[in-house]
Amino acid sequence: MLEGKRIAILVEEDFEDAELTEPLRAMKEAGARVTIVGSGPKKTYRGKRKTAEVTADTTADTVDVGQFDAIIIPGGYAPDKMRMHQSMVDLVRRANGEGKLIAAVCHGPQLLISADAVKGRRVTSWPSVAVDLKNAGATWVDEPVVRDGNIVTSRKPADLPMFNKAIIEALL
């Protein structure tokens, strides 16, 4: 289904475990080639629930957005840490500028805010991020999955099946 598609999943310490592992599994099962992109020299990252650990294939400062058809940003505490790395922010900003699919779940839209990718967009997120999105010029809605152009957002782990389906459909 997604054969030939290349997807970057961004990672930083304390990601929401299922919000990385479930999209990773779903994208691989759909036939996509997935690359785990870390924020810096660290190679292994642990989820905040300590049930998942992933090894980065590369780093944000060494990849080119042209290598990917889509970027997935898991939630948890990781997005707040990701936006402290300019290479992560720049990668997402360039992807948005090129109209690449960017999918963010839970707290993932925090990185979208830092990349100036939400103004005028309809999005969703974990409820505590809503005020930040509104302040950045987005229209926030409480829905399981929202797609606005090249941006797909979702609220929480319970929404992951719909989030994964929306990513796959957007890449077909």
C-alpha positions in Angstrom: 0.0 0.0 0.0 2.7 2.5 1.0 5.6 0.8 -0.9 8.1 3.4 -2.0 6.9 6.0 0.7 9.5 7.2 3.1 8.5 8.4 6.6 10.5 10.0 9.3 9.4 9.6 12.9 10.9 12.1 15.1 12.2 11.0 18.6 13.4 12.6 21.8 13.5 11.4 25.3 10.2 10.7 27.1 8.0 10.3 24.0 4.5 8.8 24.7 5.4 5.1 24.2 2.3 4.1 22.1 2.4 7.3 20.1 5.7 6.3 18.6 5.4 2.5 18.5 1.9 2.2 17.1 2.5 4.6 14.1 5.9 2.9 13.5 4.2 -0.5 13.4 1.3 0.7 11.2 3.5 2.4 8.7 5.9 -0.6 8.4 2.9 -2.9 8.0 1.6 -0.7 5.2 4.9 -1.1 3.4 6.5 2.3 4.1 10.2 2.7 4.8 10.5 4.4 8.2 13.5 6.3 9.6 13.8 7.2 13.2 15.2 10.7 13.4 16.7 11.8 16.7 17.4 15.3 17.9 21.1 15.0 18.5 24.1 12.7 19.3 22.1 10.5 21.6 21.3 7.1 19.9 18.7 5.5 22.2 15.6 7.1 23.5 13.1 5.8 26.1 9.4 6.5 26.3 8.0 8.3 29.3 6.2 5.1 30.4 9.4 3.1 30.1 7.7 0.4 28.0 9.4 1.4 24.7 13.0 2.2 23.7 14.0 3.1 20.2 17.3 3.7 18.5 17.6 6.7 16.1 18.7 5.9 12.6 20.0 9.4 12.1 19.7 12.9 13.4 17.7 15.9 12.3 20.8 18.0 11.5 22.0 15.4 9.0 18.8 14.6 7.0 17.2 16.5 4.2 13.5 16.9 4.1 13.5 15.7 0.5 14.4 12.2 1.8 10.8 11.9 3.2 7.2 11.9 2.1 6.0 12.5 5.6 7.0 13.3 9.1 5.3 11.9 12.3 5.7 13.7 15.6 4.7 11.5 18.6 3.6 13.2 21.8 4.5 12.9 25.5 7.2 15.2 26.9 9.3 14.7 23.7 7.9 17.5 21.6 8.7 20.1 24.2 12.3 18.8 24.2 12.4 18.6 20.4 11.6 22.2 19.9 14.7 23.1 21.9 16.7 21.7 19.0 16.8 24.1 16.1 17.5 21.3 13.7 14.2 19.6 14.6 12.2 22.9 14.2 13.9 23.6 10.9 13.2 20.1 9.6 9.5 20.5 10.3 9.4 24.1 9.0 11.0 23.0 5.7 8.7 20.0 5.4 5.7 22.3 5.9 7.1 24.7 3.3 7.4 21.9 0.8 3.8 20.7 1.5 5.0 17.4 2.9 2.6 15.5 5.1 3.2 16.2 8.8 1.3 14.2 11.4 1.4 15.2 15.1 -0.4 13.5 18.0 -1.0 14.6 21.6 1.7 17.2 22.5 3.3 16.8 19.0 1.7 20.1 17.8 4.0 22.0 20.2 6.7 21.3 17.6 4.3 22.5 14.8 3.9 25.8 16.8 7.6 26.3 17.0 7.9 25.6 13.2 5.2 28.3 12.5 3.0 25.6 10.9 -0.4 26.1 12.5 -1.5 29.7 11.8 -4.8 29.6 10.0 -5.0 25.8 10.4 -7.7 23.6 11.9 -6.0 21.2 14.4 -6.5 19.1 17.5 -4.2 18.0 20.3 -4.1 17.0 23.9 -6.4 19.5 25.6 -3.6 21.3 27.5 -2.0 22.3 24.2 -5.2 23.9 22.9 -4.5 27.4 24.3 -1.0 27.4 22.8 -2.4 26.4 19.4 -5.0 29.1 19.6 -2.4 31.7 20.6 -0.4 30.6 17.6 -3.3 31.3 15.3 -4.8 27.9 14.9 -8.5 26.9 15.2 -8.5 24.1 17.8 -11.2 21.4 17.8 -11.8 18.4 20.1 -12.0 15.7 17.5 -10.1 12.4 17.3 -8.3 13.3 14.0 -8.2 16.5 12.0 -6.6 16.9 8.6 -6.1 20.4 7.2 -4.1 20.3 4.0 -0.7 18.6 4.7 -1.2 18.6 8.5 -2.8 15.7 10.4 -3.3 16.0 14.1 -4.7 13.8 16.8 -5.4 14.0 20.5 -4.3 10.9 22.5 -3.3 7.2 22.4 -6.9 6.1 22.1 -7.1 7.9 18.8 -4.1 6.1 17.3 -6.0 3.7 15.0 -7.8 6.7 13.4 -4.5 8.7 13.3 -2.6 5.9 11.6 -5.5 5.4 9.1 -5.5 9.2 8.3 -1.7 9.2 7.6 -2.0 6.2 5.3 -4.9 7.6 3.4 -3.1 11.0 3.0 -0.1 9.2 1.5 -2.0 7.1 -1.0 
